[in-house]
Amino acid sequence: MTSTKPPLIDNPRVLLRHLFDVAVQRALPLHNTAAYLPKPPKGRTLVLGAGKAGGAMAQAVEALWPADAPLSGLVVTRYHHTPPRPRGLPQRIEVVEAAHPVPDAAGLQAAQRILQLTQGLTADDLVLCLISGGGSSLLTLPCDGLTLEDKQRINRQLLDSGAHIGEMNTVRKHLSAIKGGRLAAACAPARVVTLTISDVPGDDVSVIASGPTVADASTCADALDILRRYGIEVPPAVRAQLESGTLETPKPGDPRLARCETHLIATPQQSLDAAADAARALGLNVYVLSDEIEGESREVGKVHAALARSTALGRSSLAKPCVILSGGETTVTVRPRAEGQPKGRGGRAGEFCMGLAQALAGQPGVWALAADTDGIDGMEDNAGALVTPDTLARAAALGLNVKDHLDRNDAYGYFEPLGDLVMTGPTHTNVNDFRAVLVV
């Protein structure tokens, strides 16, 4: 007979993975959509969307929308992120796939088609927009004077620069013909209801997927300042448009957005709270630091390590056994590589784990898991990684040095030989970073 006993404190790996799975489950679209769906309109209902959760969000709407009410549309998600279709669920919304985090021609074509579908909408129609993290790259429609190749280069440079998500999306909005409220403006005079899953610190809906249906308070001058700060070049014609304000986005109070409303259906804090409840149910003390933690991933790892070490040694106000939880979106600044050195592999979660492991220095009684709730850490096939008290010792026995791997931003190459990558596959949601540190 299979035991239904929950993961226990004497199996830290299973316990930490259980908490991650609970956090992900809390953010799945089917669990969160019904309360926010409007009634069918007098006219037609058009569903448009973009993001890593796009396929799952579309299926949730199809399952919940009245069978006798018209429904059609187009949603773009990341390659391999369309969930299997439930048996018996008719498909009424087309789902296409494109590249993330660097856009490709498929994303460009999807964005063009989505914008075309807004033509001819009336005041009797409803546009249901399904927006989740990753939409900035998937919904790619460059402004005049910018090619797809330009957007790809700028995107790569932003990703490697260490810029935080708000800065990156300020640039993306002003270099786009569809983001930063422009999609909503194109839908006027129809009613626009946006359902969104937050993957950004602070749940700013104008930042999630670069806010295609939300008024944008940032400016062309802000975008220029960010480009200048990180040394990223744009074509002279585009720079001139930014300097003149020609590429300005729809602002708060724009009459074209008067019939727009936005609902957050899942957030990082909700997922952290769900994981916290699950940990308390196992008899653990729980400390939720924040769902808005930003900063360089390795440095955030060091801060978590300092807190965990002091707790393990009985020198903090935190009472063990406990779990320390945090979320948000950290950044990774890609370090220059020596000539002939292979490019490192990994993302924010893995980089956090390397910084954590290095700073813990083998501290007994501390385990940790960090993973991206979409199931993909950076551009790899892992969600994140695990840290154990003997991580450094096991790595050293294999000839692996954590400092060398940090210098190469090579978390994947560090944790894979240890068997400590967290592998989930696409989760079909995205509420960003999840971190859990267990101290016993």
C-alpha positions as CSV (number, residue, x, y, z in Angstrom):
1,M,0.0,0.0,0.0
2,T,1.4,3.4,-1.0
3,S,1.8,5.8,1.9
4,T,0.1,9.2,1.7
5,K,2.4,10.6,4.5
6,P,3.7,14.0,3.5
7,P,7.4,14.8,3.0
8,L,9.1,15.0,6.4
9,I,11.9,17.0,7.8
10,D,14.2,14.0,7.7
11,N,14.1,14.1,3.9
12,P,15.0,17.6,3.0
13,R,15.2,17.1,-0.8
14,V,11.7,15.7,-0.9
15,L,10.4,18.4,1.5
16,L,11.8,21.3,-0.6
17,R,10.6,19.9,-3.8
18,H,7.1,19.5,-2.2
19,L,7.1,23.2,-1.3
20,F,8.1,24.2,-4.8
21,D,5.3,22.0,-6.3
22,V,2.7,23.5,-4.0
23,A,3.8,27.0,-5.0
24,V,3.5,26.1,-8.7
25,Q,0.1,24.4,-8.2
26,R,-1.3,27.6,-6.6
27,A,-0.5,29.6,-9.7
28,L,-2.0,27.3,-12.4
29,P,-4.5,29.1,-14.6
30,L,-7.4,26.6,-14.2
31,H,-7.4,27.2,-10.5
32,N,-7.5,31.0,-10.8
33,T,-9.5,32.1,-13.8
34,A,-13.2,31.5,-13.1
35,A,-13.6,34.3,-10.6
36,Y,-12.4,36.9,-13.1
37,L,-14.2,35.9,-16.3
38,P,-16.7,38.5,-17.5
39,K,-20.1,37.5,-18.9
40,P,-20.3,37.0,-22.7
41,P,-20.9,40.3,-24.5
42,K,-23.6,41.3,-26.9
43,G,-21.1,41.1,-29.7
44,R,-18.3,38.6,-30.2
45,T,-15.5,37.6,-27.8
46,L,-11.9,37.7,-29.1
47,V,-9.2,36.1,-27.0
48,L,-5.6,37.4,-27.5
49,G,-2.6,36.6,-25.4
50,A,1.1,36.1,-24.9
51,G,3.3,34.4,-22.3
52,K,4.7,31.2,-21.0
53,A,1.3,30.4,-19.4
54,G,-0.5,31.3,-22.5
55,G,-1.5,27.8,-23.6
56,A,-2.7,26.9,-20.1
57,M,-4.6,30.2,-19.8
58,A,-6.3,29.6,-23.1
59,Q,-7.4,26.1,-22.1
60,A,-8.8,27.4,-18.8
61,V,-10.9,30.0,-20.7
62,E,-12.1,27.3,-23.1
63,A,-13.1,25.0,-20.2
64,L,-14.9,27.8,-18.4
65,W,-16.6,29.8,-21.2
66,P,-20.2,28.9,-21.9
67,A,-20.3,26.3,-24.7
68,D,-23.0,28.2,-26.6
69,A,-21.2,31.6,-26.5
70,P,-19.0,32.5,-29.4
71,L,-15.2,32.4,-28.7
72,S,-12.2,32.7,-30.9
73,G,-8.7,34.1,-30.8
74,L,-4.9,33.6,-30.9
75,V,-2.4,33.2,-28.1
76,V,1.4,32.8,-28.4
77,T,3.4,30.8,-25.9
78,R,7.0,29.6,-25.6
79,Y,8.1,26.6,-27.6
80,H,7.1,23.3,-25.9
81,H,4.9,25.2,-23.4
82,T,1.5,24.2,-24.7
83,P,0.0,21.7,-22.3
84,P,-1.6,18.5,-23.5
85,R,-5.2,19.1,-24.3
86,P,-7.7,17.6,-21.8
87,R,-9.8,14.9,-23.4
88,G,-13.1,16.2,-24.6
89,L,-12.2,19.9,-24.5
90,P,-12.9,21.5,-27.9
91,Q,-10.3,23.9,-29.2
92,R,-11.7,27.4,-29.9
93,I,-8.5,29.5,-29.3
94,E,-5.5,29.0,-31.6
95,V,-2.2,28.6,-29.7
96,V,1.1,29.1,-31.5
97,E,4.6,28.9,-30.2
98,A,7.7,31.1,-30.5
99,A,11.1,31.7,-28.9
100,H,11.9,33.1,-25.5
101,P,13.9,34.9,-24.1
102,V,15.3,36.1,-27.5
103,P,12.5,36.7,-30.0
104,D,12.2,35.0,-33.4
105,A,10.3,35.2,-36.6
106,A,7.5,33.0,-35.3
107,G,6.9,35.6,-32.5
108,L,6.9,38.4,-35.0
109,Q,4.4,36.7,-37.2
110,A,2.1,35.9,-34.1
111,A,2.3,39.6,-33.0
112,Q,1.4,40.7,-36.5
113,R,-1.6,38.4,-36.6
114,I,-2.8,39.4,-33.2
115,L,-2.7,43.1,-34.1
116,Q,-4.6,42.3,-37.4
117,L,-7.4,40.5,-35.4
118,T,-8.2,43.8,-33.6
119,Q,-9.4,45.4,-36.8
120,G,-13.2,45.9,-37.0
121,L,-13.9,45.5,-33.3
122,T,-17.0,47.4,-32.1
123,A,-18.2,48.7,-28.7
124,D,-20.4,45.5,-28.4
125,D,-17.3,43.2,-28.6
126,L,-15.2,41.9,-25.8
127,V,-11.4,41.3,-26.0
128,L,-10.1,38.9,-23.4
129,C,-6.4,39.3,-23.1
130,L,-4.3,36.5,-21.4
131,I,-1.0,37.9,-20.3
132,S,1.9,36.2,-18.4
133,G,5.6,36.4,-18.0
134,G,7.6,35.9,-21.2
135,G,5.2,37.9,-23.3
136,S,7.7,40.6,-23.9
137,S,9.8,38.3,-26.1
138,L,6.9,36.3,-27.5
139,L,4.9,39.4,-28.6
140,T,7.5,40.9,-30.9
141,L,6.6,43.7,-33.3
142,P,9.5,46.1,-33.8
143,C,8.8,49.9,-34.2
144,D,9.5,51.6,-37.5
145,G,13.2,51.6,-38.3
146,L,13.9,48.5,-36.2
147,T,14.4,45.0,-37.6
148,L,13.9,41.7,-35.9
149,E,17.7,41.3,-35.9
150,D,18.0,44.6,-34.1
151,K,15.4,43.5,-31.5
152,Q,17.2,40.2,-31.0
153,R,20.6,41.9,-30.4
154,I,19.1,44.5,-28.0
155,N,17.3,41.7,-26.1
156,R,20.5,39.7,-25.7
157,Q,22.4,42.7,-24.5
158,L,19.7,43.6,-22.0
159,L,19.6,40.0,-20.7
160,D,23.4,40.0,-20.3
161,S,23.6,43.5,-18.8
162,G,22.3,42.9,-15.3
163,A,19.4,45.3,-15.9
164,H,16.3,44.5,-13.8
165,I,13.0,43.6,-15.4
166,G,11.5,47.0,-15.1
167,E,14.4,48.6,-17.0
168,M,14.3,45.9,-19.7
169,N,10.6,46.3,-20.3
170,T,10.8,50.1,-20.4
171,V,13.1,49.7,-23.4
172,R,11.0,47.0,-24.9
173,K,7.8,49.0,-24.7
174,H,9.3,52.0,-26.5
175,L,10.8,49.9,-29.3
176,S,7.5,48.0,-29.9
177,A,4.5,48.6,-32.1
178,I,2.3,46.4,-29.8
179,K,3.5,46.6,-26.2
180,G,3.2,49.4,-23.6
181,G,-0.6,49.8,-24.0
182,R,-0.6,49.8,-27.8
183,L,-2.5,46.5,-28.1
184,A,-5.3,47.9,-26.0
185,A,-5.4,51.1,-28.0
186,A,-5.8,49.0,-31.2
187,C,-8.8,47.2,-29.6
188,A,-10.8,50.4,-29.0
189,P,-13.8,50.8,-28.9
190,A,-14.2,47.2,-27.6
191,R,-14.2,46.4,-23.9
192,V,-10.8,44.9,-23.0
193,V,-10.5,42.6,-20.0
194,T,-6.9,41.5,-19.2
195,L,-6.3,38.5,-17.0
196,T,-2.6,38.4,-16.0
197,I,-0.3,36.2,-14.0
198,S,2.4,38.2,-12.3
199,D,6.1,37.4,-12.7
200,V,7.4,40.8,-11.6
201,P,8.4,42.3,-8.2
202,G,5.5,44.4,-7.0
203,D,3.0,42.9,-9.4
204,D,3.1,46.1,-11.6
205,V,0.8,45.2,-14.4
206,S,2.4,47.7,-16.7
207,V,5.6,45.7,-16.5
208,I,4.3,42.1,-16.9
209,A,5.0,41.2,-20.5
210,S,5.7,44.9,-21.1
211,G,2.1,45.7,-20.5
212,P,0.5,45.4,-23.9
213,T,-2.9,46.4,-22.6
214,V,-1.9,48.8,-19.8
215,A,-1.2,52.5,-19.9
216,D,2.5,53.2,-19.6
217,A,3.9,55.9,-17.3
218,S,7.5,55.5,-18.5
219,T,8.9,57.7,-21.2
220,C,11.1,57.7,-24.3
221,A,13.6,59.6,-22.2
222,D,13.6,56.8,-19.6
223,A,14.3,54.3,-22.3
224,L,17.1,56.4,-23.7
225,D,18.7,56.7,-20.2
226,I,18.6,52.9,-19.7
227,L,20.1,52.3,-23.1
228,R,22.9,54.8,-22.4
229,R,23.5,53.4,-18.9
230,Y,24.1,49.9,-20.2
231,G,25.9,50.9,-23.4
232,I,23.3,49.4,-25.8
233,E,23.1,51.0,-29.3
234,V,20.0,51.4,-31.4
235,P,19.9,52.5,-35.1
236,P,20.2,56.3,-35.5
237,A,16.7,56.6,-37.0
238,V,15.3,54.9,-33.9
239,R,17.3,57.0,-31.5
240,A,16.0,60.1,-33.2
241,Q,12.4,58.9,-32.7
242,L,13.1,58.3,-29.0
243,E,14.7,61.7,-28.7
244,S,11.7,63.4,-30.4
245,G,9.2,61.4,-28.4
246,T,7.7,59.9,-31.6
247,L,7.8,56.4,-30.0
248,E,5.9,57.5,-26.9
249,T,3.5,54.9,-25.4
250,P,-0.2,55.5,-24.5
251,K,-0.3,57.2,-21.1
252,P,-2.7,57.0,-18.1
253,G,-5.9,58.8,-19.1
254,D,-5.6,57.9,-22.8
255,P,-9.2,57.8,-24.0
256,R,-8.5,54.7,-26.1
257,L,-7.9,52.8,-22.9
258,A,-11.1,54.0,-21.1
259,R,-12.8,50.6,-21.4
260,C,-9.8,48.5,-20.2
261,E,-9.6,46.6,-16.9
262,T,-6.9,44.3,-15.6
263,H,-7.1,41.5,-13.0
264,L,-4.2,39.7,-11.4
265,I,-5.3,36.1,-11.2
266,A,-2.0,34.7,-9.7
267,T,0.9,36.3,-8.0
268,P,4.2,35.4,-6.4
269,Q,3.0,36.2,-2.9
270,Q,0.0,33.8,-3.3
271,S,2.4,31.0,-4.2
272,L,4.8,31.8,-1.3
273,D,1.8,31.8,1.1
274,A,0.7,28.4,-0.2
275,A,4.2,27.0,0.3
276,A,4.3,28.6,3.8
277,D,1.0,26.9,4.7
278,A,2.4,23.6,3.5
279,A,5.5,24.0,5.5
280,R,3.6,24.9,8.7
281,A,1.5,21.8,8.2
282,L,4.7,19.8,8.5
283,G,5.5,21.4,11.8
284,L,8.1,23.9,10.6
285,N,8.4,27.5,11.5
286,V,8.1,29.7,8.4
287,Y,9.7,33.1,7.6
288,V,8.7,34.7,4.3
289,L,11.2,37.4,3.5
290,S,9.6,39.0,0.5
291,D,8.1,38.3,-2.9
292,E,9.9,41.3,-4.4
293,I,13.6,40.5,-3.9
294,E,15.8,41.9,-6.7
295,G,19.6,42.2,-7.1
296,E,22.5,40.2,-8.5
297,S,21.6,36.5,-8.0
298,R,24.9,35.4,-6.4
299,E,24.8,38.3,-4.0
300,V,21.2,37.5,-3.0
301,G,22.4,33.9,-2.4
302,K,25.1,35.2,-0.1
303,V,22.5,37.2,1.9
304,H,20.3,34.2,2.3
305,A,23.3,32.2,3.4
306,A,24.2,34.6,6.1
307,L,20.7,34.4,7.5
308,A,20.6,30.6,7.3
309,R,24.1,30.3,9.0
310,S,23.2,32.6,11.9
311,T,19.9,30.6,12.3
312,A,21.7,27.3,12.2
313,L,24.1,28.5,14.9
314,G,21.4,29.9,17.1
315,R,22.5,33.5,16.6
316,S,19.3,34.9,15.0
317,S,15.7,35.6,16.0
318,L,14.6,32.9,13.7
319,A,13.6,29.6,15.4
320,K,14.6,26.3,13.9
321,P,13.5,24.0,12.5
322,C,12.4,26.5,9.9
323,V,11.9,27.3,6.2
324,I,13.0,30.7,4.9
325,L,11.0,31.6,1.7
326,S,11.5,34.3,-0.8
327,G,10.5,35.3,-4.3
328,G,11.1,38.1,-6.8
329,E,13.3,38.4,-9.9
330,T,17.1,38.5,-9.5
331,T,19.5,39.2,-12.3
332,V,22.7,37.7,-13.7
333,T,25.4,39.9,-15.1
334,V,27.3,37.7,-17.6
335,R,31.0,37.8,-17.0
336,P,33.5,38.2,-19.8
337,R,35.0,34.9,-20.9
338,A,38.7,34.2,-21.4
339,E,39.6,33.3,-24.9
340,G,38.7,29.7,-25.7
341,Q,36.6,29.3,-22.6
342,P,33.3,27.7,-23.2
343,K,30.1,29.7,-22.5
344,G,28.6,28.9,-19.2
345,R,25.1,27.5,-18.9
346,G,22.5,28.4,-16.3
347,G,20.0,31.0,-15.1
348,R,19.1,33.1,-12.0
349,A,18.2,30.2,-9.8
350,G,21.4,28.3,-10.4
351,E,23.5,31.4,-9.9
352,F,21.7,32.0,-6.6
353,C,22.4,28.4,-5.5
354,M,26.1,28.8,-6.3
355,G,26.4,32.0,-4.4
356,L,24.5,30.4,-1.5
357,A,26.6,27.3,-1.4
358,Q,29.8,29.2,-1.6
359,A,28.8,31.5,1.4
360,L,27.4,28.6,3.4
361,A,30.8,26.9,3.2
362,G,29.3,23.5,4.1
363,Q,27.3,24.7,7.1
364,P,25.6,21.7,8.7
365,G,21.8,21.6,8.9
366,V,21.1,23.8,5.9
367,W,19.5,22.7,2.6
368,A,18.0,24.9,-0.1
369,L,16.1,24.8,-3.4
370,A,15.9,27.7,-5.9
371,A,13.9,27.4,-9.1
372,D,11.9,29.3,-11.6
373,T,8.2,28.6,-11.4
374,D,7.9,28.3,-15.1
375,G,10.2,25.2,-15.0
376,I,13.0,26.8,-17.0
377,D,16.0,28.5,-15.5
378,G,17.3,30.9,-18.1
379,M,17.5,29.0,-21.4
380,E,18.2,25.5,-20.0
381,D,16.0,22.5,-19.4
382,N,16.2,22.7,-15.6
383,A,14.0,24.7,-13.3
384,G,16.8,25.3,-10.8
385,A,19.0,23.5,-8.3
386,L,19.4,22.1,-4.8
387,V,22.1,22.9,-2.2
388,T,23.0,20.5,0.6
389,P,25.4,20.7,3.5
390,D,27.9,18.6,1.4
391,T,27.5,20.3,-1.9
392,L,31.0,21.8,-1.9
393,A,32.6,18.6,-0.7
394,R,30.9,16.5,-3.3
395,A,31.8,19.0,-6.0
396,A,35.4,19.1,-4.9
397,A,35.6,15.3,-5.1
398,L,34.6,15.7,-8.8
399,G,37.1,18.4,-9.4
400,L,34.5,21.2,-9.5
401,N,35.3,24.6,-8.0
402,V,32.3,26.8,-7.2
403,K,34.3,30.0,-7.8
404,D,35.4,28.9,-11.2
405,H,31.8,28.1,-12.2
406,L,30.6,31.5,-10.8
407,D,33.3,33.2,-12.9
408,R,31.8,31.5,-16.0
409,N,28.1,31.8,-15.0
410,D,28.0,28.0,-15.3
411,A,25.5,26.8,-12.7
412,Y,24.3,24.0,-15.0
413,G,27.8,22.6,-15.3
414,Y,28.3,22.7,-11.6
415,F,25.1,21.1,-10.4
416,E,24.5,18.6,-13.2
417,P,27.4,16.3,-12.2
418,L,26.1,16.4,-8.6
419,G,22.7,15.2,-9.6
420,D,21.3,18.4,-8.0
421,L,19.5,20.1,-10.9
422,V,15.8,20.5,-10.3
423,M,14.0,19.1,-13.4
424,T,10.3,19.7,-13.9
425,G,9.7,20.5,-17.5
426,P,7.4,23.4,-18.4
427,T,4.9,24.0,-15.6
428,H,2.5,26.1,-17.7
429,T,2.5,29.0,-15.3
430,N,5.0,31.7,-14.2
431,V,5.2,33.6,-10.9
432,N,9.0,33.9,-11.1
433,D,11.7,32.9,-8.7
434,F,10.9,30.6,-5.8
435,R,13.5,30.1,-3.1
436,A,13.3,27.9,0.0
437,V,16.0,27.5,2.6
438,L,15.5,24.7,5.2
439,V,17.4,25.1,8.5
440,V,17.2,22.2,11.1
